[in-house]
Amino acid sequence: MSVKASISITDQQDAFARKLVEDGHYDSLSDVVQHGLDLVRQETQWSEGDREALVALLNERMDGEFVTMEESRRRVQSMIEANRKIYGL
């Protein structure tokens, strides 16, 4: 179901939207605005999902083993050396 709404946009936004319609990317100015709103909705949902994933990862890391910077460097160097041997580098 569609709802008719009146919106205000800048001259640049109007020119850009009309060019998109003129070039055949969209059927109407309404299509341009609807697509823009869909993109904002998707971005908002992804941002929320990303934030939740980051919080989960941080919680997982905080609950895990603490590794000092020195130990971390040693482990990374060990992985690098192992890969060099595997690939003959």
Residue, then its C-alpha position, 0 to 999 in steps of 0.5 A: m500500500s502506498v501513502k502519499a507524502s509531501i517532502s522537501i529536498t534541495d535543488q541539487q537533490d531534485a536535479f540528481a533524482r530527476k537525472l536518475v529518472e531521465d537516464g532510465h535508472y528509475d521510473s519516477l521520483s517516487d521510486v528514487v525516494q523509496h529506494g533511498l529510504d530502503l537503503v537507509r533502512q538497510e544501513t540502519q539494520w546492518s549497523e545494529g547487527d554489526r554492533e551486536a556482533l561486535v559486542a558478542l565478539l568482545n564478550e567472548r574475548m573478555d571471557g577467554e584466555f588473557v595473552t600478553m603482548e609479548e606472548s601474542r607476538r611470539r605466537v604470531q611469529s611462530m605462525i609466520e615461521a610455520n607458514r614460511k616452511i609450508y610454502g618454502l619461503 
